[in-house]
Amino acid sequence: MNSKIITSNGPILEISKLSIGYEKKPILKDLSFKAFKGEVLCVMGSNGSGKSTLLKTLSHLIDPLSGSIKIKGKKIESFSPLDFAKEVSVLLTERPSLGSMKVKEVLSLGRFPYTSFWGSMSLADESIIDDIIDLLKIRNLINKTYDTLSDGQKQKVLLGRTLAQDTPIIILDEPTSFLDIPRKVEFLENLKFLAKEKNKMIILSSHDWDLALKASHSLLFIGKDGKFKKGFPEDFYFNKEFKGFLIKEDFKISNQISRGSTFQAGGLNIKLNIENQFEKELIFKALEKRKSLLQKVKSSFIISKEVNSPFLIQGTNTPSTKLSEISKVIEHLSAF
């Protein structure tokens, strides 16, 4: 994927020829990609494919077998533990033993990289925690003890502790696994807010295709045999190679309902003439997540597509263009 269509700034995270695994036995080899502030990267794959191992490696909890991981151009092994904690916050699937700690005390643990030797918090620390309480809507829980909470409430509190670190990179392993449907929707909105408004780079693993489609800008799908594909989540439907990869992994994309046929982003007016309703829905989601890239000039485009055919892009005073991937469509539109 062309990184230029994500952001004009340099990458905050760079992965180069990374191989991961245990006891010198690789489960994923030669992985390379760059990630940027404001980006949500979803990691998907079957159980045992290496999703959690990858996140633990990126979190500096286990060492890579080979390759490099850089944050802001600096190799992660050169960070002190305290400095690394100011760059990356992590929420794993393993539940910590927090016993009878009050919820607000649990949230305060996230401020450890910034507090004094005695752990005392400043007014700024208190303000950050207060904002997180409001963001996650857990003010009714702050005086309760952690061990009295439901699984879903515990997950929200642990997410709050992670967010309290206020790091530019956030790593979340199966963050919605204990959440019911309304809480998943709420989490989705929080994810969008953190990426767009707070400019966070978020990496999360999930089995939820709809979550990946609605929230993520890029998708890394890891196969059972260590092979992988990375690109726009929408292109796992439109790109024949990517779609074939999912079929080989016995992963099915369920169809979603569609909506109208017009889209507006800043100066761009876009009309969709898409034969397949599910494809129309995918294109809408791709455009919605990348509105900020499509606001340069006032112009109008028509995007047409028949089943099993490429996209046809027709613009005002521009030649018609045929493209086969949604990532190429976004790149084409963002160039105007």
Stockholm file with secondary structure:
# STOCKHOLM 1.0

chainA/1-336         MNSKIITSNGPILEISKLSIGYEKKPILKDLSFKAFKGEVLCVMGSNGSGKSTLLKTLSHLIDPLSGSIKIKGKKIESFSPLDFAKEVSVLLTERPSLGSMKVKEVLSLGRFPYTSFWGSMSLADESIIDDIIDLLKIRNLINKTYDTLSDGQKQKVLLGRTLAQDTPIIILDEPTSFLDIPRKVEFLENLKFLAKEKNKMIILSSHDWDLALKASHSLLFIGKDGKFKKGFPEDFYFNKEFKGFLIKEDFKISNQISRGSTFQAGGLNIKLNIENQFEKELIFKALEKRKSLLQKVKSSFIISKEVNSPFLIQGTNTPSTKLSEISKVIEHLSAF
#=GR chainA/1-336 SS CCGGGTCSSCCSEEEEEEEEEETTEEEEEEEEEEECTTCEEEEEECTTSSHHHHHHHHTTSSCCSEEEEEETTEEGGGSCHHHHHTTEEEECSSCCCCTTCBHHHHHHGGGTTTSCTTCCCCHHHHHHHHHHHHHHTCGGGTTSBGGGSCHHHHHHHHHHHHHHTCCSEEEEESTTTTCCHHHHHHHHHHHHHHHHTSCCEEEEECSCHHHHHHHCSEEEEECTTSCEEEECTTHHHHCHHHHHHHHHTTCCCCCCCCCCSEEEETTEEEEEEESSHHHHHHHHHHHHHTGGGGCSSCEEEEEEECTTSCEEEEETTEEEEEESSHHHHHHHHHTC
#=GC SS_cons         CCGGGTCSSCCSEEEEEEEEEETTEEEEEEEEEEECTTCEEEEEECTTSSHHHHHHHHTTSSCCSEEEEEETTEEGGGSCHHHHHTTEEEECSSCCCCTTCBHHHHHHGGGTTTSCTTCCCCHHHHHHHHHHHHHHTCGGGTTSBGGGSCHHHHHHHHHHHHHHTCCSEEEEESTTTTCCHHHHHHHHHHHHHHHHTSCCEEEEECSCHHHHHHHCSEEEEECTTSCEEEECTTHHHHCHHHHHHHHHTTCCCCCCCCCCSEEEETTEEEEEEESSHHHHHHHHHHHHHTGGGGCSSCEEEEEEECTTSCEEEEETTEEEEEESSHHHHHHHHHTC
//
